[in-house]
Amino acid sequence: MSAYRGVRIVDFSQGVAGPMAAMLLGDLEAEVVKVEPPGGDRMAGHPGYLAWNRNKQVVTLDLETGEGLAAAKRLAAGADVALFDAAPGRLEALGLDGPTLTAAHPHLVHAWMPPYGTTGAWSDLPAHHSLLAGLTGVAFRQGAWSDAPVHLVIPICWYAQAVLGAGAIGAALFERSRSGRGQALTVSGLHGSAQAAPPALVLSEPPLPRGTPPGANPRYRLYQGSDGEWFFLGTLFTGFYRKAFEVLGLEDAFEALEADMLAARDLLEGMFLTRTRDEWLEALRANDVPCAPVGSREAWFAGAAVAEGGLRIVLPHPELGEVAMPGPPVKFSATPASVRALPQTVAEPPAWPGRSVGPARAGPAGGPLAGVKVLNLGTVIAGAYAGTILAQLGADVIKIEPREADMFRSDGSQFLAYNRGTRGLGLDLKRPEGRDLFLELARGADVVIDNYRLGVRGRLGIDFAALKAVNPRLISCSINAYGETGARAALPGFDPLLQAEGGMMAAQGGDGDPILHTIAVNDIATAATVASAVVAALNARERTGEGQEVLTSLMAQSLLFQSGELVTYDGRPPNDLGGVDCPGVSALHRYYACADGWIGLVAETAAEAQAVGRVLGVEIGEAPLAEPRDGALAERIAAALADWIRAEALASLRSAGVAAAPVLRGGEALEDDFLAQNRFVEGWDHPRLGPMVTATGYTEFSRTPGGFRRPTPDLGQHSAEVLADYGIAPERIAALIAAGAVF
């Protein structure tokens, strides 16, 4: 039995985010019925449709007719979850909005996942990831050689929105199991963007530099071998960087080059050009230096590492033959996920009986996870950030660090954003007293999270067997780079290594050099996936009374966040590829500079293309939709827009029926009126560092609002407070501190 068996979901969404959220719940045995309009899902022709809608029954209903709308409302009445992605105002017009449906059906979880925001000027735009990335500052965050926005060939923000949506729906179902009532929730494209690329600024410090396509830091950068092949050197931490210098025979120069990053970059570039890529990889790996070759996503998906991880699923299709796709990204020891079928078209929707509703019960005050206790040993981004996502859902998350601290710890805005909302406990697990104390804390906790290398949990005496022995209800979620099995399982790993070998860098680079995603794609994906998986395991525990072990990896997310791009079958259409400072997909789907700023422009039909020509006074040509992003038509449009004021260009294009939106720089995104209307960011004060701006949150709930209740903790800031809350006597706390086990 999986976590959501028996849960009924009616999915009215289209495209990527909503269907993929329902997919993740369907993998855990929720019964999902997808309702499509007579013309079908807007992305039905995309290969990813087969993955995002697996394990679903698909039925066609015309909500513009009384009969179709009535059938939709009957489905919602019998469902546990109704999922929508319509633009603001549309659901209200149909009587399918959250307040209306949850008032009529108190058991219902109403999930709204619009592609942009919930209100304001740009919320009614047709769904295009390039416009979302432009609106939220993401396009200007990607490293580039020029001062221009970059189009991302992977819809990272929508993938993030999908995983957040699955977790939020699960959190609402968990809360319903305690209160007896559903509620409305919203996870918008803006939430997905905020989680994928956290907007963050310490107001007393300048913003971080943008970076360059190969990476700005010599220890964390793309390099080329003598054969022209590329690899990524992932020595983010000093110990690994020293090991790389040992391989290069440069131990004596380490300290001097640490102080001169440009000199280090130039020297390393020259050194690595003296031997082939594979020769360097062999030498570096032999000295435990994290590194990885740049390869294609197709080779990665077909390769041994993915197969050994059990992450490639093959299903039969009546017309396409065998279809391969990434499998579920998380392994649950007691309630496993599974892919059982491709989307199945049915003639009629099921006749679900209505859900009975008992008396409402009082639950813990706060977000939907209020009262859930999480001990988070996770560090850097993937593990630490998972705790922050759970904290904004209402969980009490304790960030546990050794005396040397999380290696990513700093006073920088990114660390503060990735660790907000938690409390800090300083604990030395290598001391027997520290280990015993941790197991005692685990006895009173619900969840433990870690991202140790394979075998470390066992050496510390806190693996799942040890945790289960003290608390059979405990959920232990562990993350590593390459999974728990296979030849790579014990290797160290960082996000860019999976970007490199997983094909993300090559895809963004296109026919040119590979490009490092400035967004830590696999890290942020893992954080969201872990949070969603923990919520699923909490739901499973409500049914079984037992905890379980939950395992995932950066490798699994390298597939999940390319799930649409990796669906494979004979005759599959090619994926879009990027290029150096890639502006977009085509001449009519790309970013352009105006006199005072940038815009994103998307014209999908011949009529829209002609409208662009009329507004801008340019010759469109006979086949404008096929014009490349850097061809003659793009040059004519760029020349025309260069003289326009951005606001005037946007007003004229939109009045002509063309999708267009501003492309904001990071600073603009923190002050933009549209984003402010949608509560994209909020200001708060760090007790030591002063005023900050970070994301408001990643979900909105109508009845159990979450959000961040605490600033980012300093190292060990709440040690005595946390131990007291877990029932440790004051005199024992003092003794533990005196012994150095707690600080």
Secondary structure by P-SEA (a helix, b strand, c coil): ccccccbbbbbcccccaaaaaaaaaaaaccbbbbbbcccccccccccccccccccbbbbbbccccaaaaaaaaaaaaaccbbbbbccccccccccccaaaaaaaccccbbbbbcccccccccccccccaaaaaaaacccccccccccbbbbbccaaaaaaaaaaaaaaaaaaaaaaaaccbbbbbbbcaaaaaaaaccccccccccccccccccccccccccccccccbbbbbccccaaaaaaaaaaaccccaaaaaaacaaaaaaaaaaaaacccaaaaaaaaaaabbbbbbbbbaaaaaacaaaaaaccbbbbbbccccbbbbbccccccccbbbbbcccbbbbcccccccbbbbccccccccccccccbbbbccccccaaaaaaaaaaaacccccccccccccccccccaaaaaacccbbbbbbccccaaaaaaaaaaaaaccbbbbbccccccccccccaaaaaaacccbbbbbbcccccccccccccccaaaaaaaaaaaaaaaccccbbbcccaaaaaaaaaaaaaaaaaaaaaaaaccbbbbbbbcaaaaaaaaaccccccccccccccccccccccccccbbbbbcccbbbbbbbccaaaaaaaaaaacccccccccccccccaaaaaaaaaaccccaaaaaaaaaaabbbbbbbccaaaaaccaaaaaaccbbbbbcccccccccccccccccccccccccccccccccaaaaaaaacccaaaaaaaaaacccc
